[in-house]
């Protein structure tokens, strides 16, 4: 899935604008814990000498990867970063919950020219909350993907995504009225509806794909952004936000250019 996502990206842009010197794969459902997805992408596309690693922070993995990639570029350590978020939930989920999950991948290029400009990123680990790392788990030979404390996860997901959204907007000197599209992690419709109500953002400005694709984990934010990008006008601002088991939370502000 990751290789196909990158191939689709490359087909759409024609060629890398500058050599890719950083590859980050984001996932909590690893293809291999040694030969990571990022390494397979490097080999498939002959991205010689690029820095390559995988990053995992549950469903916030993509937003953490986005922050790391942007930081490398801001620090002058990278000119062109390729981020690949991919989840193979069906390989790990159990019979009781697999109807909730979806498989999917998305590839994003951080380069000198693109469709969106990053205005701000903000991520936090929140393992200090509630049951933290015990609330959602995926342990080999121990039942696969498990969420035994769904009510707690729901509560923290809504609260934490609302709070980090307010914090990143304040950091950027913006308000919710400045956001033309909210792209939240596609955990479930109840969380999306509750978040929209808490943030006082109209339902038609909240991007939704879970009704068609299921919960695709860390890949859900970039997949949902891609499927709704045409709704964002030039100069329009997009807020990405995610909450993941562990716990972890992240947000990013983008502007269409």
C-alpha positions in Angstrom: 0.0 0.0 0.0 2.8 2.4 0.9 4.6 1.8 -2.4 1.4 2.3 -4.4 0.7 5.5 -2.5 4.1 6.9 -3.3 3.8 5.8 -6.9 0.5 7.6 -7.2 2.1 10.8 -5.7 5.0 10.6 -8.1 2.7 10.1 -11.1 0.7 13.2 -10.0 3.8 15.5 -9.8 5.8 14.0 -12.6 9.2 14.0 -10.8 10.7 14.9 -7.5 11.2 18.7 -7.4 14.6 18.1 -5.6 16.1 14.8 -4.5 14.3 13.2 -1.6 16.7 13.2 1.4 14.4 12.1 4.2 11.8 9.3 4.3 9.6 8.7 7.3 7.0 6.0 7.5 4.2 6.4 10.1 2.4 3.4 11.4 1.3 1.4 14.4 0.7 -1.8 12.3 4.3 -2.4 11.0 4.9 -4.4 7.9 8.2 -5.5 9.5 9.9 -4.2 12.6 13.4 -4.4 11.1 13.0 -3.7 7.3 10.5 -0.9 7.8 8.0 0.5 5.3 10.3 3.5 4.9 13.2 1.3 3.9 11.0 -0.6 1.4 10.0 2.8 -0.1 13.6 3.9 -0.3 14.6 0.8 -2.2 11.6 0.9 -4.5 12.2 4.5 -5.6 16.0 4.4 -5.4 16.2 7.3 -2.9 19.9 6.9 -2.3 21.5 8.3 0.8 18.2 9.6 2.3 17.7 9.4 6.0 15.1 6.7 6.6 13.2 5.6 9.7 9.7 4.7 11.0 7.8 6.6 13.6 4.9 5.3 15.8 2.6 7.2 18.1 -0.6 5.3 17.4 -3.2 7.3 15.4 -1.1 10.5 15.8 1.8 8.9 14.0 1.3 10.9 10.8 1.1 14.3 12.6 4.2 13.4 14.6 5.9 12.5 11.3 4.7 15.8 9.8 6.2 17.8 12.7 9.5 15.9 12.5 9.8 16.3 8.8 9.0 20.0 9.0 11.5 20.4 11.8 14.2 18.7 9.7 13.5 21.2 6.8 13.4 24.2 9.1 16.7 23.2 10.6 18.3 22.9 7.2 18.8 19.1 7.6 16.5 18.2 4.8 15.3 19.8 1.5 12.6 17.3 0.5 10.9 14.9 2.9 8.7 12.0 1.9 6.1 11.0 4.6 4.2 7.7 4.2 1.4 6.8 6.6 0.1 3.3 6.3 -2.0 1.0 8.4 -2.9 -2.7 7.9 -5.5 -2.9 10.6 -7.1 -6.1 9.2 -3.9 -8.0 9.8 -4.0 -7.2 13.6 -7.6 -6.6 14.6 -9.7 -9.3 16.2 -13.0 -10.8 15.1 -15.0 -8.7 17.6 -13.7 -5.3 16.4 -12.4 -5.7 12.8 -15.6 -4.2 11.3 -14.5 -0.8 12.8 -11.1 -0.7 11.1 -9.9 0.0 7.6 -6.6 -0.5 5.7 -5.1 2.4 3.9 -2.0 4.5 3.0 -1.1 8.0 2.0 2.1 9.7 0.8 2.9 13.4 1.4 5.9 15.3 0.1 7.4 18.2 2.0 9.2 20.2 -0.7 9.9 23.7 -1.9 6.7 23.9 -3.9 3.4 22.2 -3.1 -0.4 22.6 -2.7 -0.2 23.4 1.0 2.1 25.4 3.3 2.6 24.4 6.9 1.8 27.2 9.2 2.2 25.4 12.5 2.5 21.9 14.0 2.0 20.8 17.6 2.1 17.3 19.2 2.0 16.0 22.7 2.3 12.6 24.5 -0.5 12.2 26.9 0.3 8.9 28.6 -0.3 10.5 31.9 -4.0 10.6 31.3 -6.3 7.8 32.7 -5.2 4.4 31.7 -2.8 5.8 29.1 -0.8 3.0 27.4 -3.3 0.4 28.7 -6.4 1.9 27.0 -5.6 0.6 23.5 -3.1 -2.1 22.8 -1.8 -4.4 20.1 0.5 -7.0 21.4 1.8 -10.0 19.4 0.1 -13.3 20.4 -2.1 -11.4 22.9 -5.4 -10.9 21.0 -4.3 -8.4 18.4 -5.8 -4.8 18.3 -7.7 -4.3 21.5 -9.7 -1.3 22.9 -11.1 -2.4 26.3 -11.7 1.1 27.6 -13.7 2.7 24.7 -15.7 5.1 26.9 -12.5 6.6 28.4 -10.8 6.8 25.0 -13.9 8.7 23.6 -13.8 11.2 26.5 -10.1 11.9 26.2 -10.2 12.0 22.4 -12.8 14.8 22.3 -11.2 16.8 25.1 -7.6 16.5 23.9 -8.4 17.3 20.2 -10.5 20.3 21.3 -7.7 21.6 23.5 -4.8 21.1 21.1 -6.9 22.7 18.3 -7.5 25.8 20.5 -3.8 25.9 21.4 -2.4 25.7 17.9 -5.0 28.3 16.7 -3.9 30.7 19.5 -0.2 30.0 18.6 -0.9 31.1 15.0 -3.1 34.0 16.0 -6.2 32.5 14.4 -9.7 31.6 15.4 -12.0 28.8 14.4 -13.8 31.2 12.0 -10.5 31.3 10.0 -10.6 27.5 9.3 -12.4 26.5 6.2 -11.9 22.8 6.8 -11.4 20.6 9.8 -9.7 17.3 9.1 -9.9 15.1 12.2 -8.7 11.6 12.7 -11.5 9.3 11.6 -12.0 7.4 14.9 -15.8 7.1 14.8 -18.7 9.4 13.8 -19.7 10.0 17.4 -16.3 11.5 18.2 -16.4 13.6 15.0 -19.8 15.0 15.8 -18.9 15.7 19.4 -15.7 17.4 18.4 -17.5 19.6 15.8 -20.1 20.6 18.4 -17.4 21.4 21.1 -15.4 23.5 18.6 -18.6 25.2 17.3 -17.6 24.5 13.7 -20.4 23.7 11.2 -20.8 20.1 10.1 -20.2 21.0 6.5 -16.7 22.2 7.4 -15.8 18.9 9.1 -14.3 16.4 6.6 -15.6 12.8 7.0 -14.4 9.6 5.3 -15.0 7.0 8.1 -18.5 6.2 6.7 -16.8 4.9 3.5 -13.3 3.8 4.6 -13.5 2.9 8.3 -10.9 3.9 10.8 -7.6 3.8 8.9 -5.5 4.8 11.9 -2.7 7.3 11.3 -3.4 7.2 7.6 -6.9 8.6 8.1 -5.8 12.3 8.3 -3.8 12.4 5.1 -6.3 10.2 3.2 -9.2 12.5 4.3 -7.2 15.6 3.4 -6.5 14.3 0.0 -10.2 13.4 -0.6 -11.3 16.8 0.5 -8.5 19.1 -0.8 -10.7 20.4 -3.6 -12.9 22.0 -1.0 -10.1 24.3 0.1 -9.8 27.6 -1.9 -6.5 29.4 -2.4 -5.5 31.0 0.9 -7.9 28.7 2.7 -6.7 27.3 6.0 -7.1 23.7 7.1 -6.8 22.3 10.6 -5.6 18.7 11.0 -6.0 17.0 14.4 -5.6 13.5 15.8 -5.8 11.6 19.0 -4.2 8.2 19.4 -3.9 5.4 21.9 -1.0 5.6 24.2 -2.1 8.4 24.6 -0.9 10.9 22.0 -2.4 14.0 20.3 -1.3 16.2 17.4 -2.5 19.1 15.3 -1.2 21.0 12.2 -2.3 24.1 10.4 -2.0 24.3 6.6 -2.7 27.0 4.1 -3.6 26.4 0.4 -1.1 28.0 -1.9 
